[in-house]
Amino acid sequence: MSCEGAYVSRVLRKLVIPTTTTTTTTTTTTTTTTTTTTTTTITTTNQGRHIQPL
């Protein structure tokens, strides 16, 4: 964890001016997580619908 903190500090120092880059990365990560959760929910619903008609 200490190594990660030091690495982040170095990156932040280099990216003091382009703050937008950091924001974009965070947004992308959030979108990916949301997509994964949605896909899982759809799969569960489809299974339930298949079992009901049978």
C-alpha positions, 0 to 999 in steps of 0.5 A: 500500500505504501508503494501505491501511495508513493506512485500516486503522489508521483503521478499527481505531481506530473499531472498537476496541470492536466487534472481533466485526465484524472477525472476522465479515468474515474468516469470510465471506471464507474461506467464499466462497473455499472455496465457489469452490474446491469449485465448480471441483473439482465442474466438473472431476469432471463433465467427466471423468465425461462423457468416460469413458462416451463 
